[in-house]
Amino acid sequence: MLFNSIPFAMFLPIVFVFYWLMCKNSVKLQNIFLLVASYFFYAYWDWRFLSLILLCSVTNYVTGLLLIKTNVQSRRKLLVTIACSVSFGVLGLFKYYDFFVNTFVDMFSLLGVKMQVHTLKLILPVGISFYTFHTLSYTFDVYRRNFEPTKNIMSFFLFVSIFPLAMAGPIERATNLLPQIYKKRIFDYKQTAEGLRLILWGLFCKIVIADRLAIFVDGTYGNIETAKGLPLICAVIFFAFQLYLDFAAYSNIAIGTGKILGFNIIKNFNRPYLSASFSEFWKRWHISLSSWFRDYVYIPLGGNRKGMKRMYINFMIVFLLSGLWHGASWNFAIWGIINGLFVVVVDKLFCFGSRQGFRAWFAPMFISVCWALSLIFFRTQNFLDAISVFSNIGFSGSENLYSFGLLKLEFRLALWLVIGIMIFEVIMEKDGEKLRAWFVGKNALIVRWFVYLLLIFSIIYLGSYGAANDNTFIYFQF
């Protein structure tokens, strides 16, 4: 079920009304109802894959209980290894089996050895990369004794599958979410209003901007040979914003949905295109994933505790794994390595991080351009296509600019929306808290409702709908 679909527009109000009217007096009823609603939400896509969520849930729940019963380190490591084997095994089977088999065959082909193997061609279950990391963070925290394992199986199952996060995160931690599940939620008007604002803003960014940019991006990347010159430059820039707005929109809708149900879910994006360094960029982009790799991969590898050389190696391992997490393709691996080099080499070379003088505006622009160029590997299907895009980028071909899905007026609208988003981001970066406080205050009542209506009518009349775009969220494929 998609956040930007009619079924979800019917599902959420029904859940909201029943949740607060029928279950408000009992945390047990609240959790049972949300668990059933969450399983229905996920099963709406394909009920068969509920078995994978249940398998990960049972495995990590039992592992948590067994970890607390023993202090023998060898047994504790064995239990964590088993939990990782099951969780990563499920993820590897569905996401990486065919990739590694094909890579294995290609390697032997280079040596002149032809092999015939059968790939599984399994459908990738939606959200599998997210709930796998979701559950394992719990097991790792219990193993480290950072968190007491829960004995309430229903609370744990809800933690794993709660529907705002089920498909594409944010990747929550047990330390933040489980305590909220234990407590009875009480309806709060201000929190609900804030949640609805996040949902509305998320729908606007997704339907009006990201999906419109997607038409042009799909048109150019689908016709690389003809989309030479300026159209490719625009496609590279547009995709950087499409990816950001698409995923940030999903995160905002998820966080907003959590708020109207009484939960505070972690922030996932914090205006990354205003970063003063590549290191800062990764603290602002997909925050829940970046912090997961930091806490459960980078630090266990040694972090920065074993010298500069080892620290840089650890960085590169993290970025390589992050690339492969996004997709079973060497293009994603290359994309990860490139961004690792940005952090390890470019940040040090140019001493990024300062917000004074020339660097205050140059650094964010330079970082955003480098990021957009790295996304060519993220967006293309294979290495040759990526090289073709790099080869054909230029400033010629302006006469074909309106031949890739967007007419002149639509293209200009998309461009102005992107510019408008960046102006809004700059304003929020500088005076966001003051502006937010004024916007929700009594003095801004008329302005506030004018903005609400403007966003709603924009979604209705300016939204990108129809066969030109399937409107799914990009991160569903990961």
C-alpha positions as a Python dict, from the first residue, in 0.01 Angstrom:
ca = {
    (1, 'M'): (0, 0, 0),
    (2, 'L'): (147, 334, -107),
    (3, 'F'): (129, 649, 104),
    (4, 'N'): (25, 841, -208),
    (5, 'S'): (-258, 605, -304),
    (6, 'I'): (-636, 604, -268),
    (7, 'P'): (-630, 284, -57),
    (8, 'F'): (-401, 452, 198),
    (9, 'A'): (-618, 764, 195),
    (10, 'M'): (-901, 534, 309),
    (11, 'F'): (-690, 314, 536),
    (12, 'L'): (-532, 587, 750),
    (13, 'P'): (-853, 770, 858),
    (14, 'I'): (-1017, 437, 949),
    (15, 'V'): (-714, 335, 1156),
    (16, 'F'): (-697, 679, 1317),
    (17, 'V'): (-1065, 683, 1420),
    (18, 'F'): (-1076, 326, 1553),
    (19, 'Y'): (-739, 364, 1726),
    (20, 'W'): (-837, 673, 1924),
    (21, 'L'): (-1205, 592, 1981),
    (22, 'M'): (-1199, 217, 2049),
    (23, 'C'): (-851, 161, 2193),
    (24, 'K'): (-770, 480, 2380),
    (25, 'N'): (-814, 329, 2728),
    (26, 'S'): (-578, 34, 2692),
    (27, 'V'): (-219, 14, 2567),
    (28, 'K'): (-274, -356, 2501),
    (29, 'L'): (-570, -284, 2272),
    (30, 'Q'): (-374, -7, 2102),
    (31, 'N'): (-85, -242, 2028),
    (32, 'I'): (-305, -530, 1913),
    (33, 'F'): (-498, -302, 1680),
    (34, 'L'): (-183, -143, 1537),
    (35, 'L'): (-21, -484, 1488),
    (36, 'V'): (-322, -612, 1293),
    (37, 'A'): (-337, -288, 1093),
    (38, 'S'): (37, -311, 1020),
    (39, 'Y'): (14, -670, 898),
    (40, 'F'): (-282, -577, 680),
    (41, 'F'): (-90, -277, 544),
    (42, 'Y'): (205, -496, 444),
    (43, 'A'): (-8, -789, 324),
    (44, 'Y'): (-198, -555, 92),
    (45, 'W'): (110, -565, -133),
    (46, 'D'): (171, -943, -108),
    (47, 'W'): (51, -1145, 191),
    (48, 'R'): (305, -1424, 128),
    (49, 'F'): (595, -1205, 238),
    (50, 'L'): (445, -1158, 583),
    (51, 'S'): (622, -1487, 658),
    (52, 'L'): (958, -1311, 620),
    (53, 'I'): (866, -1039, 869),
    (54, 'L'): (744, -1307, 1109),
    (55, 'L'): (1064, -1509, 1064),
    (56, 'C'): (1286, -1207, 1138),
    (57, 'S'): (1061, -1109, 1429),
    (58, 'V'): (1063, -1453, 1593),
    (59, 'T'): (1437, -1504, 1540),
    (60, 'N'): (1544, -1175, 1695),
    (61, 'Y'): (1284, -1188, 1974),
    (62, 'V'): (1401, -1532, 2085),
    (63, 'T'): (1766, -1430, 2048),
    (64, 'G'): (1707, -1133, 2277),
    (65, 'L'): (1554, -1357, 2546),
    (66, 'L'): (1838, -1609, 2522),
    (67, 'L'): (2107, -1339, 2535),
    (68, 'I'): (1988, -1213, 2871),
    (69, 'K'): (2002, -1565, 3018),
    (70, 'T'): (2373, -1621, 2963),
    (71, 'N'): (2693, -1435, 3044),
    (72, 'V'): (2916, -1678, 2859),
    (73, 'Q'): (3063, -1468, 2582),
    (74, 'S'): (3109, -1755, 2337),
    (75, 'R'): (2739, -1846, 2367),
    (76, 'R'): (2633, -1484, 2328),
    (77, 'K'): (2842, -1450, 2011),
    (78, 'L'): (2692, -1775, 1879),
    (79, 'L'): (2338, -1647, 1939),
    (80, 'V'): (2410, -1320, 1759),
    (81, 'T'): (2573, -1510, 1474),
    (82, 'I'): (2262, -1726, 1435),
    (83, 'A'): (2033, -1420, 1436),
    (84, 'C'): (2255, -1248, 1176),
    (85, 'S'): (2266, -1563, 964),
    (86, 'V'): (1887, -1588, 955),
    (87, 'S'): (1824, -1216, 896),
    (88, 'F'): (2104, -1161, 647),
    (89, 'G'): (2030, -1500, 492),
    (90, 'V'): (1676, -1393, 408),
    (91, 'L'): (1803, -1059, 276),
    (92, 'G'): (2083, -1225, 78),
    (93, 'L'): (1859, -1488, -78),
    (94, 'F'): (1602, -1245, -211),
    (95, 'K'): (1827, -948, -287),
    (96, 'Y'): (2179, -1071, -362),
    (97, 'Y'): (2172, -1437, -468),
    (98, 'D'): (2126, -1372, -841),
    (99, 'F'): (2376, -1084, -830),
    (100, 'F'): (2657, -1290, -681),
    (101, 'V'): (2581, -1591, -902),
    (102, 'N'): (2600, -1375, -1214),
    (103, 'T'): (2919, -1210, -1089),
    (104, 'F'): (3070, -1553, -1026),
    (105, 'V'): (2982, -1663, -1381),
    (106, 'D'): (3121, -1341, -1533),
    (107, 'M'): (3452, -1385, -1348),
    (108, 'F'): (3498, -1735, -1487),
    (109, 'S'): (3394, -1616, -1833),
    (110, 'L'): (3688, -1375, -1829),
    (111, 'L'): (3914, -1679, -1774),
    (112, 'G'): (3757, -1859, -2069),
    (113, 'V'): (3547, -2093, -1857),
    (114, 'K'): (3181, -2102, -1949),
    (115, 'M'): (2939, -2202, -1676),
    (116, 'Q'): (2565, -2258, -1681),
    (117, 'V'): (2384, -2182, -1359),
    (118, 'H'): (2024, -2113, -1274),
    (119, 'T'): (1928, -1790, -1103),
    (120, 'L'): (1621, -1777, -878),
    (121, 'K'): (1471, -1453, -1019),
    (122, 'L'): (1288, -1396, -692),
    (123, 'I'): (1065, -1094, -640),
    (124, 'L'): (1231, -853, -396),
    (125, 'P'): (998, -813, -97),
    (126, 'V'): (919, -448, -30),
    (127, 'G'): (1093, -314, 279),
    (128, 'I'): (1315, -618, 340),
    (129, 'S'): (1633, -410, 367),
    (130, 'F'): (1466, -185, 622),
    (131, 'Y'): (1303, -432, 860),
    (132, 'T'): (1611, -657, 848),
    (133, 'F'): (1827, -371, 979),
    (134, 'H'): (1541, -272, 1209),
    (135, 'T'): (1537, -607, 1388),
    (136, 'L'): (1914, -656, 1395),
    (137, 'S'): (1969, -320, 1566),
    (138, 'Y'): (1761, -457, 1854),
    (139, 'T'): (1968, -776, 1876),
    (140, 'F'): (2298, -586, 1861),
    (141, 'D'): (2185, -345, 2135),
    (142, 'V'): (2076, -633, 2358),
    (143, 'Y'): (2407, -809, 2294),
    (144, 'R'): (2595, -494, 2394),
    (145, 'R'): (2371, -463, 2701),
    (146, 'N'): (2254, -122, 2584),
    (147, 'F'): (1893, -232, 2605),
    (148, 'E'): (1692, -479, 2810),
    (149, 'P'): (1523, -737, 2585),
    (150, 'T'): (1147, -724, 2587),
    (151, 'K'): (945, -1020, 2709),
    (152, 'N'): (630, -882, 2549),
    (153, 'I'): (617, -1057, 2213),
    (154, 'M'): (333, -842, 2083),
    (155, 'S'): (525, -520, 2157),
    (156, 'F'): (829, -656, 1977),
    (157, 'F'): (632, -770, 1674),
    (158, 'L'): (476, -424, 1654),
    (159, 'F'): (821, -263, 1681),
    (160, 'V'): (933, -465, 1378),
    (161, 'S'): (628, -418, 1160),
    (162, 'I'): (463, -87, 1261),
    (163, 'F'): (312, 28, 933),
    (164, 'P'): (449, 384, 895),
    (165, 'L'): (801, 234, 889),
    (166, 'A'): (734, -105, 729),
    (167, 'M'): (811, -22, 368),
    (168, 'A'): (1101, 227, 365),
    (169, 'G'): (1191, 335, 715),
    (170, 'P'): (1322, 540, 884),
    (171, 'I'): (1521, 256, 1043),
    (172, 'E'): (1415, 294, 1406),
    (173, 'R'): (1602, 179, 1714),
    (174, 'A'): (1447, -21, 1995),
    (175, 'T'): (1588, 228, 2243),
    (176, 'N'): (1362, 498, 2098),
    (177, 'L'): (1052, 313, 1974),
    (178, 'L'): (993, 23, 2215),
    (179, 'P'): (952, 245, 2526),
    (180, 'Q'): (682, 433, 2335),
    (181, 'I'): (509, 104, 2249),
    (182, 'Y'): (507, 1, 2615),
    (183, 'K'): (320, 316, 2721),
    (184, 'K'): (-41, 403, 2652),
    (185, 'R'): (-60, 680, 2394),
    (186, 'I'): (-283, 977, 2472),
    (187, 'F'): (-433, 1188, 2196),
    (188, 'D'): (-255, 1521, 2161),
    (189, 'Y'): (-404, 1784, 1930),
    (190, 'K'): (-78, 1973, 1871),
    (191, 'Q'): (112, 1654, 1791),
    (192, 'T'): (-164, 1542, 1556),
    (193, 'A'): (-166, 1879, 1379),
    (194, 'E'): (211, 1860, 1340),
    (195, 'G'): (178, 1509, 1199),
    (196, 'L'): (-84, 1617, 947),
    (197, 'R'): (138, 1906, 835),
    (198, 'L'): (425, 1663, 775),
    (199, 'I'): (195, 1432, 577),
    (200, 'L'): (65, 1721, 366),
    (201, 'W'): (415, 1854, 298),
    (202, 'G'): (536, 1504, 213),
    (203, 'L'): (253, 1450, -35),
    (204, 'F'): (324, 1787, -198),
    (205, 'C'): (696, 1714, -237),
    (206, 'K'): (627, 1366, -374),
    (207, 'I'): (328, 1420, -604),
    (208, 'V'): (385, 1774, -727),
    (209, 'I'): (765, 1793, -748),
    (210, 'A'): (940, 1452, -730),
    (211, 'D'): (697, 1273, -961),
    (212, 'R'): (715, 1557, -1215),
    (213, 'L'): (1094, 1547, -1212),
    (214, 'A'): (1072, 1168, -1252),
    (215, 'I'): (902, 1204, -1592),
    (216, 'F'): (1195, 1399, -1733),
    (217, 'V'): (1457, 1182, -1559),
    (218, 'D'): (1298, 859, -1687),
    (219, 'G'): (1269, 1008, -2036),
    (220, 'T'): (1636, 1102, -2056),
    (221, 'Y'): (1790, 800, -1883),
    (222, 'G'): (1566, 578, -2094),
    (223, 'N'): (1707, 741, -2411),
    (224, 'I'): (2072, 803, -2325),
    (225, 'E'): (2186, 795, -2688),
    (226, 'T'): (1949, 1070, -2797),
    (227, 'A'): (1946, 1273, -2477),
    (228, 'K'): (2284, 1430, -2534),
    (229, 'G'): (2414, 1756, -2397),
    (230, 'L'): (2195, 1989, -2192),
    (231, 'P'): (1907, 1741, -2141),
    (232, 'L'): (2149, 1509, -1959),
    (233, 'I'): (2277, 1791, -1738),
    (234, 'C'): (1919, 1872, -1643),
    (235, 'A'): (1844, 1503, -1587),
    (236, 'V'): (2141, 1467, -1351),
    (237, 'I'): (2032, 1771, -1150),
    (238, 'F'): (1667, 1672, -1155),
    (239, 'F'): (1743, 1321, -1035),
    (240, 'A'): (1940, 1454, -738),
    (241, 'F'): (1630, 1648, -633),
    (242, 'Q'): (1389, 1371, -729),
    (243, 'L'): (1573, 1123, -508),
    (244, 'Y'): (1592, 1366, -218),
    (245, 'L'): (1233, 1488, -237),
    (246, 'D'): (1093, 1140, -302),
    (247, 'F'): (1263, 979, -4),
    (248, 'A'): (1232, 1281, 227),
    (249, 'A'): (862, 1288, 137),
    (250, 'Y'): (823, 924, 237),
    (251, 'S'): (1009, 989, 562),
    (252, 'N'): (795, 1293, 641),
    (253, 'I'): (473, 1102, 575),
    (254, 'A'): (599, 813, 792),
    (255, 'I'): (701, 1047, 1075),
    (256, 'G'): (374, 1240, 1042),
    (257, 'T'): (169, 920, 1048),
    (258, 'G'): (360, 812, 1358),
    (259, 'K'): (278, 1143, 1526),
    (260, 'I'): (-96, 1121, 1469),
    (261, 'L'): (-80, 776, 1633),
    (262, 'G'): (116, 910, 1931),
    (263, 'F'): (473, 813, 1832),
    (264, 'N'): (783, 1027, 1788),
    (265, 'I'): (989, 875, 1506),
    (266, 'I'): (1345, 982, 1439),
    (267, 'K'): (1422, 1246, 1178),
    (268, 'N'): (1567, 1107, 856),
    (269, 'F'): (1671, 1414, 653),
    (270, 'N'): (1802, 1754, 758),
    (271, 'R'): (1853, 1972, 449),
    (272, 'P'): (2154, 1777, 316),
    (273, 'Y'): (2215, 2002, 14),
    (274, 'L'): (2325, 2280, 250),
    (275, 'S'): (2608, 2073, 398),
    (276, 'A'): (2951, 2233, 443),
    (277, 'S'): (3138, 1903, 396),
    (278, 'F'): (3078, 1552, 265),
    (279, 'S'): (3102, 1421, 621),
    (280, 'E'): (2826, 1661, 722),
    (281, 'F'): (2623, 1559, 419),
    (282, 'W'): (2609, 1200, 547),
    (283, 'K'): (2496, 1323, 887),
    (284, 'R'): (2204, 1496, 715),
    (285, 'W'): (2115, 1241, 444),
    (286, 'H'): (1925, 921, 531),
    (287, 'I'): (2026, 977, 893),
    (288, 'S'): (1882, 650, 1023),
    (289, 'L'): (2085, 439, 776),
    (290, 'S'): (2405, 642, 818),
    (291, 'S'): (2387, 611, 1197),
    (292, 'W'): (2311, 237, 1166),
    (293, 'F'): (2629, 177, 966),
    (294, 'R'): (2824, 400, 1204),
    (295, 'D'): (2709, 217, 1518),
    (296, 'Y'): (2701, -143, 1392),
    (297, 'V'): (2974, -151, 1125),
    (298, 'Y'): (3217, 143, 1149),
    (299, 'I'): (3264, 142, 1529),
    (300, 'P'): (3292, -241, 1559),
    (301, 'L'): (3555, -233, 1281),
    (302, 'G'): (3760, -2, 1503),
    (303, 'G'): (3630, 337, 1397),
    (304, 'N'): (3907, 592, 1437),
    (305, 'R'): (4067, 414, 1733),
    (306, 'K'): (4333, 224, 1535),
    (307, 'G'): (4506, 501, 1347),
    (308, 'M'): (4429, 713, 1039),
    (309, 'K'): (4501, 441, 783),
    (310, 'R'): (4262, 195, 948),
    (311, 'M'): (4001, 468, 988),
    (312, 'Y'): (4005, 539, 615),
    (313, 'I'): (3977, 167, 538),
    (314, 'N'): (3681, 144, 775),
    (315, 'F'): (3518, 439, 600),
    (316, 'M'): (3556, 274, 260),
    (317, 'I'): (3415, -58, 387),
    (318, 'V'): (3112, 124, 526),
    (319, 'F'): (3048, 313, 203),
    (320, 'L'): (3093, 1, -8),
    (321, 'L'): (2840, -185, 207),
    (322, 'S'): (2608, 115, 199),
    (323, 'G'): (2623, 112, -180),
    (324, 'L'): (2542, -258, -197),
    (325, 'W'): (2263, -212, 60),
    (326, 'H'): (2092, 14, -192),
    (327, 'G'): (2098, -247, -466),
    (328, 'A'): (2253, -569, -595),
    (329, 'S'): (2460, -407, -867),
    (330, 'W'): (2822, -306, -916),
    (331, 'N'): (2694, 39, -1009),
    (332, 'F'): (2572, 81, -651),
    (333, 'A'): (2906, -45, -521),
    (334, 'I'): (3088, 212, -738),
    (335, 'W'): (2852, 484, -617),
    (336, 'G'): (2928, 389, -257),
    (337, 'I'): (3304, 388, -315),
    (338, 'I'): (3290, 729, -488),
    (339, 'N'): (3108, 880, -189),
    (340, 'G'): (3356, 717, 45),
    (341, 'L'): (3638, 886, -147),
    (342, 'F'): (3454, 1218, -121),
    (343, 'V'): (3466, 1187, 259),
    (344, 'V'): (3815, 1039, 287),
    (345, 'V'): (3994, 1242, 18),
    (346, 'V'): (3800, 1550, -93),
    (347, 'D'): (3705, 1668, 258),
    (348, 'K'): (4069, 1649, 365),
    (349, 'L'): (4204, 1799, 43),
    (350, 'F'): (3981, 2108, 45),
    (351, 'C'): (3942, 2133, 424),
    (352, 'F'): (3566, 2149, 395),
    (353, 'G'): (3365, 2218, 709),
    (354, 'S'): (3406, 2592, 753),
    (355, 'R'): (3101, 2814, 703),
    (356, 'Q'): (3299, 3136, 682),
    (357, 'G'): (3344, 3361, 379),
    (358, 'F'): (3387, 3200, 39),
    (359, 'R'): (3333, 2845, 167),
    (360, 'A'): (2993, 2937, 315),
    (361, 'W'): (2828, 2921, -27),
    (362, 'F'): (3089, 2742, -241),
    (363, 'A'): (3111, 2422, -32),
    (364, 'P'): (2738, 2334, -46),
    (365, 'M'): (2730, 2396, -422),
    (366, 'F'): (3044, 2192, -487),
    (367, 'I'): (2926, 1906, -265),
    (368, 'S'): (2581, 1900, -428),
    (369, 'V'): (2732, 1892, -779),
    (370, 'C'): (2968, 1606, -687),
    (371, 'W'): (2680, 1419, -525),
    (372, 'A'): (2459, 1467, -832),
    (373, 'L'): (2734, 1336, -1060),
    (374, 'S'): (2790, 1030, -837),
    (375, 'L'): (2418, 953, -870),
    (376, 'I'): (2471, 876, -1239),
    (377, 'F'): (2596, 536, -1121),
    (378, 'F'): (2297, 515, -884),
    (379, 'R'): (2043, 581, -1159),
    (380, 'T'): (2185, 394, -1460),
    (381, 'Q'): (2134, 21, -1510),
    (382, 'N'): (2497, -73, -1569),
    (383, 'F'): (2851, 62, -1590),
    (384, 'L'): (2845, 121, -1967),
    (385, 'D'): (2529, 330, -1940),
    (386, 'A'): (2692, 541, -1670),
    (387, 'I'): (3000, 600, -1884),
    (388, 'S'): (2773, 690, -2175),
    (389, 'V'): (2600, 956, -1964),
    (390, 'F'): (2934, 1105, -1858),
    (391, 'S'): (3050, 1102, -2221),
    (392, 'N'): (2740, 1274, -2357),
    (393, 'I'): (2696, 1547, -2097),
    (394, 'G'): (2742, 1896, -2240),
    (395, 'F'): (2573, 2225, -2319),
    (396, 'S'): (2452, 2142, -2669),
    (397, 'G'): (2115, 1990, -2755),
    (398, 'S'): (1900, 2263, -2603),
    (399, 'E'): (1657, 2221, -2893),
    (400, 'N'): (1570, 1873, -2759),
    (401, 'L'): (1514, 1986, -2400),
    (402, 'Y'): (1136, 1947, -2421),
    (403, 'S'): (1140, 1609, -2594),
    (404, 'F'): (1172, 1385, -2288),
    (405, 'G'): (833, 1388, -2126),
    (406, 'L'): (789, 1747, -2009),
    (407, 'L'): (657, 2021, -2233),
    (408, 'K'): (807, 2369, -2211),
    (409, 'L'): (561, 2496, -1949),
    (410, 'E'): (588, 2175, -1744),
    (411, 'F'): (968, 2184, -1756),
    (412, 'R'): (977, 2544, -1639),
    (413, 'L'): (733, 2464, -1359),
    (414, 'A'): (958, 2177, -1247),
    (415, 'L'): (1263, 2404, -1257),
    (416, 'W'): (1096, 2679, -1054),
    (417, 'L'): (971, 2426, -800),
    (418, 'V'): (1328, 2301, -750),
    (419, 'I'): (1454, 2659, -709),
    (420, 'G'): (1167, 2730, -469),
    (421, 'I'): (1253, 2425, -258),
    (422, 'M'): (1615, 2537, -227),
    (423, 'I'): (1513, 2892, -127),
    (424, 'F'): (1278, 2743, 134),
    (425, 'E'): (1558, 2515, 263),
    (426, 'V'): (1796, 2813, 299),
    (427, 'I'): (1532, 3010, 492),
    (428, 'M'): (1456, 2715, 720),
    (429, 'E'): (1827, 2654, 779),
    (430, 'K'): (1871, 3012, 898),
    (431, 'D'): (1549, 3085, 1088),
    (432, 'G'): (1360, 2756, 1088),
    (433, 'E'): (1268, 2742, 1456),
    (434, 'K'): (1140, 3100, 1468),
    (435, 'L'): (945, 3060, 1145),
    (436, 'R'): (793, 2730, 1262),
    (437, 'A'): (692, 2881, 1596),
    (438, 'W'): (530, 3178, 1422),
    (439, 'F'): (353, 2957, 1166),
    (440, 'V'): (176, 2746, 1430),
    (441, 'G'): (89, 3048, 1647),
    (442, 'K'): (-239, 3233, 1672),
    (443, 'N'): (-117, 3533, 1470),
    (444, 'A'): (-59, 3318, 1162),
    (445, 'L'): (-402, 3152, 1147),
    (446, 'I'): (-501, 3302, 812),
    (447, 'V'): (-158, 3248, 660),
    (448, 'R'): (-146, 2892, 790),
    (449, 'W'): (-477, 2792, 635),
    (450, 'F'): (-389, 2971, 313),
    (451, 'V'): (-73, 2756, 292),
    (452, 'Y'): (-272, 2440, 371),
    (453, 'L'): (-523, 2513, 96),
    (454, 'L'): (-247, 2610, -147),
    (455, 'L'): (-68, 2279, -89),
    (456, 'I'): (-392, 2078, -118),
    (457, 'F'): (-498, 2245, -444),
    (458, 'S'): (-144, 2212, -579),
    (459, 'I'): (-155, 1838, -510),
    (460, 'I'): (-494, 1809, -680),
    (461, 'Y'): (-432, 2031, -983),
    (462, 'L'): (-54, 2030, -1028),
    (463, 'G'): (20, 1676, -916),
    (464, 'S'): (182, 1438, -1161),
    (465, 'Y'): (-57, 1151, -1229),
    (466, 'G'): (-121, 896, -1499),
    (467, 'A'): (67, 644, -1709),
    (468, 'A'): (372, 868, -1753),
    (469, 'N'): (478, 788, -1397),
    (470, 'D'): (400, 486, -1179),
    (471, 'N'): (422, 711, -868),
    (472, 'T'): (591, 448, -650),
    (473, 'F'): (856, 562, -403),
    (474, 'I'): (1214, 511, -525),
    (475, 'Y'): (1333, 344, -204),
    (476, 'F'): (1073, 69, -233),
    (477, 'Q'): (1314, -107, -470),
    (478, 'F'): (1577, -125, -196),
}
